[in-house]
Amino acid sequence: MLHNFSCGIWVKTAALFDIYSGRISFCGIPLTHRLSPDMQFCVINQIKCKAGVFSLYDLHIKTGLTIMSKEQLLEQQLNGNAVDYLALMIKSFMSVVFYGRTIQKLHKAKVLSLFGLNVNNTSMAEAVDWITQTHQNKTNIGFFINVNSINLSISDPEFFNQLSKANALFADGSGMRLAAKKAGFLLNGNNNGTDMLPHLCRSCVQSKQSLYFFGAKPGIAKQAASQLCNQFPGLNIAGTEHGFNEDNNADEIIESINNSGCDILLVAMGSPVQEKWLLEHRDKLQCKTALAVGGLFDFYSGNISRSPMWLREIGMEWVWRLIQEPRNKFNRYVIGNPLFLYRTFFLGLVNTGEK
């Protein structure tokens, strides 16, 4: 049982009395975590851990991360030291500042209107289910939209129209989470392609569906396919093709994709090229689902390293990308991010979608 003040802005600060009395800890088992009676007995009596105000599980829920299970997060937290707990408290305070309190009623909204686009409000599991489910005869197209996508769509009406034609739009990144909050919505998950791919691979192994990788520099898609096949035994990657095909026309590439018999096509050529390519050729494709995935293959080939987890937990992964490629990513992040925030919080375009 936790105490609250009956009124005031900081009603939940009464929990400090519970911490002082020893009922709970600053960091401990998530208050929202449901454990079996046997596990509760083990945690309380053998591990000697109390319930806590701050937890890795609650932090990941707040930021929309879907990387580890509840049990993995709990195990990582219980193995932490004093420095880890201090970092957890700092990250948790930052998540409250950035993303605010949970608005429960908005979990029910399946589709959100953001910047004039209909964005699927899905958890990671729901997004993977949509990708792997059986569709009608026509190939279903899915796009991941992030800060850069929105900036491009506002400055380029043609790209906005392309995004509007997708069968599903998945919100990618902390910027979209902030924008959704400004519009009065709560995103159920951060559906970025990099975190999603392992979940998609596991689902494909279970359902015996195959993938095809098209895009990136020569050799990158093949390296990514090799790495993933080693990581997920039984994964079927039906084929790969790089995105620098000056000698091959689109018809030959599509023929190769169709002949592979793949169920899901991943296209990595960067925005807005990949979205345009998929929409132009969707009628010729025979796969069930096709996704535009940006630089996904670079991460899983080992060509570009992923940011440390602590940066992802505070929604600052873009800083790592900027450090890696300062010249290539300068306009996208140093100019693009403030421009996105200006359009969101000062011009209010997140509600209207107009320029």
C-alpha positions as CSV (number, residue, x, y, z in Angstrom):
1,M,0.0,0.0,0.0
2,L,1.4,3.4,-1.0
3,H,0.4,6.8,0.4
4,N,-0.6,9.8,-1.6
5,F,-1.3,13.4,-0.6
6,S,-5.0,14.2,-1.0
7,C,-4.3,17.3,-3.1
8,G,-1.5,19.3,-4.7
9,I,0.8,19.0,-7.7
10,W,3.1,16.4,-6.2
11,V,0.5,14.1,-4.7
12,K,2.7,11.0,-5.2
13,T,5.6,12.4,-3.3
14,A,4.0,11.0,-0.2
15,A,5.6,7.7,-1.2
16,L,8.8,9.2,0.2
17,F,7.4,8.4,3.7
18,D,7.0,4.7,2.6
19,I,10.6,4.7,1.4
20,Y,11.8,6.3,4.7
21,S,9.8,3.7,6.7
22,G,11.3,0.9,4.7
23,R,8.1,-0.4,3.1
24,I,9.5,0.1,-0.4
25,S,12.8,1.1,-2.0
26,F,13.8,3.8,-4.5
27,C,14.7,1.0,-7.0
28,G,13.2,-2.4,-6.8
29,I,10.5,-4.8,-8.2
30,P,8.2,-2.8,-10.4
31,L,5.0,-1.8,-8.7
32,T,3.2,-2.7,-11.9
33,H,4.9,-6.1,-12.1
34,R,2.8,-9.2,-11.4
35,L,4.8,-12.2,-10.3
36,S,3.7,-15.7,-9.3
37,P,3.5,-16.5,-5.6
38,D,6.6,-18.7,-5.8
39,M,8.6,-15.9,-7.6
40,Q,7.4,-13.4,-5.0
41,F,8.6,-15.6,-2.2
42,C,12.0,-16.1,-3.9
43,V,12.4,-12.3,-4.5
44,I,11.4,-11.2,-1.0
45,N,13.1,-14.0,1.1
46,Q,16.0,-15.1,-0.9
47,I,17.0,-12.1,-3.1
48,K,15.9,-9.7,-0.4
49,C,14.5,-7.2,-2.8
50,K,11.5,-4.9,-2.1
51,A,9.1,-3.2,-4.4
52,G,10.5,0.0,-5.8
53,V,9.3,3.4,-7.2
54,F,11.8,3.1,-10.1
55,S,12.4,0.0,-12.3
56,L,13.8,-0.8,-15.6
57,Y,10.5,-2.3,-16.6
58,D,8.6,0.9,-16.0
59,L,11.3,2.9,-17.7
60,H,11.0,0.8,-20.9
61,I,7.2,1.0,-20.8
62,K,7.4,4.8,-20.5
63,T,9.8,5.1,-23.4
64,G,8.1,2.5,-25.6
65,L,11.1,0.2,-25.8
66,T,10.3,-3.5,-26.5
67,I,13.7,-5.1,-26.3
68,M,13.7,-7.5,-23.4
69,S,11.0,-9.4,-21.5
70,K,9.9,-8.5,-18.0
71,E,11.9,-11.2,-16.5
72,Q,15.1,-10.2,-18.4
73,L,14.7,-6.6,-17.2
74,L,14.1,-7.7,-13.7
75,E,17.2,-10.0,-13.7
76,Q,19.3,-7.1,-15.1
77,Q,18.1,-4.7,-12.5
78,L,18.6,-7.2,-9.6
79,N,22.2,-7.7,-10.8
80,G,22.9,-4.0,-10.8
81,N,25.0,-2.0,-8.4
82,A,24.6,1.4,-6.7
83,V,25.8,3.2,-9.8
84,D,23.3,1.3,-11.9
85,Y,20.5,2.3,-9.5
86,L,21.5,6.0,-9.5
87,A,21.5,5.9,-13.4
88,L,18.1,4.3,-13.3
89,M,16.6,7.0,-11.2
90,I,18.1,9.7,-13.4
91,K,16.8,8.1,-16.5
92,S,13.4,7.6,-14.9
93,F,13.2,11.3,-14.0
94,M,14.1,12.2,-17.6
95,S,11.4,9.9,-19.0
96,V,8.8,11.6,-16.8
97,V,10.0,15.1,-18.0
98,F,10.0,14.0,-21.7
99,Y,6.9,11.8,-21.9
100,G,4.8,12.8,-18.9
101,R,2.3,10.7,-17.0
102,T,0.5,7.8,-18.6
103,I,-2.9,8.6,-20.1
104,Q,-4.7,5.3,-19.8
105,K,-7.7,6.1,-22.0
106,L,-5.5,6.7,-25.1
107,H,-4.3,3.1,-25.1
108,K,-7.6,2.3,-26.7
109,A,-7.0,4.3,-29.8
110,K,-5.9,1.9,-32.6
111,V,-5.1,4.6,-35.2
112,L,-3.8,8.1,-34.4
113,S,-4.0,11.2,-36.6
114,L,-0.5,12.8,-36.5
115,F,0.6,15.5,-38.9
116,G,-2.3,14.6,-41.2
117,L,-1.3,10.9,-41.4
118,N,-3.1,7.9,-39.9
119,V,-0.5,6.2,-37.7
120,N,-1.0,2.7,-36.3
121,N,-1.0,2.7,-32.5
122,T,0.4,-0.7,-32.0
123,S,2.7,-2.6,-29.6
124,M,5.7,-4.3,-31.1
125,A,3.9,-7.7,-31.0
126,E,0.9,-6.2,-32.8
127,A,3.1,-4.6,-35.4
128,V,4.9,-8.0,-36.1
129,D,1.5,-9.7,-36.3
130,W,0.4,-7.3,-38.9
131,I,3.5,-7.9,-41.0
132,T,3.3,-11.7,-40.8
133,Q,-0.4,-12.1,-41.2
134,T,-2.0,-13.4,-44.4
135,H,-3.3,-10.5,-46.5
136,Q,-5.3,-10.4,-49.7
137,N,-3.8,-10.9,-53.2
138,K,-2.2,-7.4,-53.2
139,T,1.1,-6.8,-51.4
140,N,0.6,-4.8,-48.3
141,I,3.0,-1.9,-47.8
142,G,4.3,-0.7,-44.4
143,F,6.4,2.4,-43.6
144,F,8.2,3.5,-40.4
145,I,7.7,7.2,-39.9
146,N,10.1,9.2,-37.7
147,V,11.2,12.9,-37.3
148,N,13.0,12.9,-40.7
149,S,9.9,11.4,-42.4
150,I,7.7,14.1,-41.0
151,N,10.1,16.9,-42.0
152,L,10.3,15.5,-45.5
153,S,6.5,15.1,-45.8
154,I,5.9,18.7,-44.7
155,S,8.4,20.1,-47.2
156,D,7.5,17.7,-50.0
157,P,3.7,17.2,-50.7
158,E,4.5,14.3,-53.1
159,F,6.2,12.4,-50.3
160,F,3.3,13.1,-48.0
161,N,1.0,11.5,-50.5
162,Q,3.3,8.5,-50.7
163,L,3.1,8.0,-47.0
164,S,-0.7,8.3,-47.1
165,K,-0.9,5.4,-49.6
166,A,0.7,2.9,-47.2
167,N,-1.4,0.2,-45.6
168,A,0.2,0.8,-42.3
169,L,2.4,3.5,-40.8
170,F,4.4,2.7,-37.6
171,A,5.7,5.4,-35.3
172,D,9.5,5.2,-35.0
173,G,11.5,7.0,-32.3
174,S,11.2,9.3,-29.3
175,G,10.3,12.3,-31.5
176,M,7.1,10.7,-32.6
177,R,6.3,9.8,-29.0
178,L,6.7,13.5,-28.0
179,A,4.6,14.6,-30.9
180,A,1.8,12.1,-30.0
181,K,1.9,13.4,-26.4
182,K,1.5,17.0,-27.7
183,A,-1.6,15.9,-29.7
184,G,-3.0,14.2,-26.6
185,F,-2.2,10.6,-27.5
186,L,-0.1,7.9,-26.0
187,L,1.8,5.6,-28.3
188,N,1.6,1.9,-27.3
189,G,5.1,1.2,-28.5
190,N,8.2,2.5,-30.2
191,N,7.9,0.5,-33.5
192,N,11.3,1.2,-34.9
193,G,12.6,-1.3,-37.5
194,T,15.9,-2.0,-35.7
195,D,14.3,-3.2,-32.5
196,M,11.5,-4.9,-34.5
197,L,13.7,-7.1,-36.7
198,P,14.6,-9.7,-34.0
199,H,11.0,-10.1,-33.1
200,L,10.1,-10.4,-36.8
201,C,12.8,-13.1,-37.3
202,R,11.5,-15.2,-34.4
203,S,8.0,-14.9,-35.7
204,C,9.1,-16.0,-39.2
205,V,10.9,-19.0,-37.8
206,Q,7.8,-20.1,-35.9
207,S,5.5,-19.5,-38.9
208,K,8.0,-20.8,-41.5
209,Q,7.9,-17.6,-43.5
210,S,10.8,-16.2,-45.5
211,L,12.4,-12.8,-45.9
212,Y,14.1,-11.0,-48.8
213,F,16.6,-8.2,-48.2
214,F,16.9,-5.5,-50.9
215,G,19.0,-2.4,-50.6
216,A,22.1,-0.9,-49.0
217,K,25.6,-1.0,-50.4
218,P,27.0,-4.1,-52.1
219,G,27.6,-6.9,-49.7
220,I,25.7,-5.3,-46.7
221,A,22.4,-7.1,-47.2
222,K,24.2,-10.4,-47.6
223,Q,26.2,-9.8,-44.4
224,A,23.1,-8.9,-42.5
225,A,21.3,-12.0,-43.7
226,S,24.3,-14.2,-42.7
227,Q,24.4,-12.7,-39.2
228,L,20.7,-13.1,-38.6
229,C,20.6,-16.7,-39.9
230,N,23.4,-17.5,-37.3
231,Q,21.5,-15.7,-34.6
232,F,18.1,-17.3,-35.4
233,P,18.5,-21.0,-36.5
234,G,15.9,-22.0,-39.0
235,L,15.4,-18.5,-40.3
236,N,14.8,-18.5,-44.1
237,I,16.2,-15.5,-46.0
238,A,15.2,-16.3,-49.5
239,G,17.5,-13.9,-51.2
240,T,19.5,-10.6,-51.0
241,E,20.2,-7.8,-53.5
242,H,22.1,-4.6,-53.0
243,G,20.5,-1.2,-53.8
244,F,23.2,0.1,-56.1
245,N,21.9,-1.7,-59.2
246,E,23.0,0.6,-62.1
247,D,23.2,-2.4,-64.5
248,N,20.0,-4.1,-63.4
249,N,16.6,-2.6,-64.0
250,A,13.6,-2.7,-61.7
251,D,11.9,-5.5,-63.6
252,E,14.9,-7.8,-63.1
253,I,15.1,-7.1,-59.4
254,I,11.3,-7.7,-59.0
255,E,11.6,-11.0,-60.9
256,S,14.4,-12.1,-58.6
257,I,12.2,-11.2,-55.6
258,N,9.2,-13.0,-56.9
259,N,11.2,-16.1,-58.0
260,S,12.6,-16.4,-54.4
261,G,9.0,-17.0,-53.1
262,C,9.6,-14.7,-50.2
263,D,6.7,-13.8,-47.9
264,I,8.2,-10.5,-46.6
265,L,10.3,-8.0,-48.5
266,L,12.5,-5.5,-46.7
267,V,13.7,-2.5,-48.8
268,A,16.5,-0.4,-47.5
269,M,17.3,2.6,-49.8
270,G,16.6,5.6,-47.6
271,S,13.7,8.0,-47.6
272,P,12.0,9.0,-49.9
273,V,13.5,6.6,-52.5
274,Q,12.5,3.4,-50.8
275,E,8.8,4.5,-50.3
276,K,8.6,5.7,-53.9
277,W,10.1,2.4,-55.2
278,L,7.6,0.2,-53.3
279,L,4.6,2.2,-54.3
280,E,5.6,2.2,-57.9
281,H,6.1,-1.5,-58.1
282,R,3.7,-2.9,-55.5
283,D,1.4,-4.3,-58.3
284,K,4.3,-6.4,-59.7
285,L,5.4,-7.8,-56.3
286,Q,4.1,-11.2,-55.2
287,C,5.1,-11.1,-51.6
288,K,2.6,-10.7,-48.8
289,T,4.1,-7.7,-47.1
290,A,6.8,-5.2,-48.0
291,L,8.5,-2.7,-45.6
292,A,10.7,0.3,-46.1
293,V,13.4,-0.1,-43.5
294,G,16.1,2.6,-44.1
295,G,19.5,1.8,-42.7
296,L,18.4,-1.5,-41.0
297,F,20.9,-3.7,-42.9
298,D,23.9,-1.5,-41.9
299,F,23.2,-2.2,-38.2
300,Y,22.7,-6.0,-38.5
301,S,25.7,-6.4,-40.9
302,G,27.9,-4.9,-38.2
303,N,28.8,-2.0,-40.6
304,I,27.3,0.5,-38.1
305,S,27.1,0.0,-34.3
306,R,23.9,0.5,-32.4
307,S,23.9,3.1,-29.6
308,P,24.4,2.0,-26.0
309,M,21.2,1.0,-24.2
310,W,21.3,3.9,-21.8
311,L,21.0,6.3,-24.7
312,R,18.0,4.4,-26.1
313,E,16.4,4.4,-22.7
314,I,16.3,8.2,-22.6
315,G,15.3,8.6,-26.3
316,M,18.6,10.0,-27.5
317,E,19.8,7.3,-29.9
318,W,20.1,9.9,-32.6
319,V,23.1,11.4,-30.7
320,W,25.0,8.2,-31.3
321,R,24.2,8.3,-35.0
322,L,25.3,11.9,-35.3
323,I,28.7,11.1,-33.6
324,Q,29.2,8.2,-36.1
325,E,28.4,10.2,-39.2
326,P,28.5,13.9,-38.3
327,R,28.7,15.1,-41.9
328,N,26.0,12.9,-43.4
329,K,23.6,13.3,-40.4
330,F,24.1,17.0,-39.6
331,N,21.1,18.3,-41.6
332,R,18.9,15.4,-40.4
333,Y,19.5,15.8,-36.7
334,V,21.1,19.2,-35.9
335,I,18.8,21.1,-38.2
336,G,15.9,18.6,-38.5
337,N,15.3,17.9,-34.8
338,P,14.8,21.5,-33.7
339,L,12.7,22.1,-36.8
340,F,10.5,19.2,-36.0
341,L,10.0,20.5,-32.4
342,Y,9.2,23.9,-33.7
343,R,6.6,22.5,-36.1
344,T,5.2,20.3,-33.3
345,F,5.1,22.6,-30.3
346,F,4.9,26.1,-31.7
347,L,3.1,25.7,-35.1
348,G,0.9,22.9,-33.8
349,L,1.2,20.9,-37.1
350,V,1.0,17.6,-35.3
351,N,-2.8,18.3,-34.9
352,T,-3.5,19.6,-38.3
353,G,-0.9,18.1,-40.7
354,E,-0.9,21.4,-42.6
355,K,2.2,23.5,-43.4
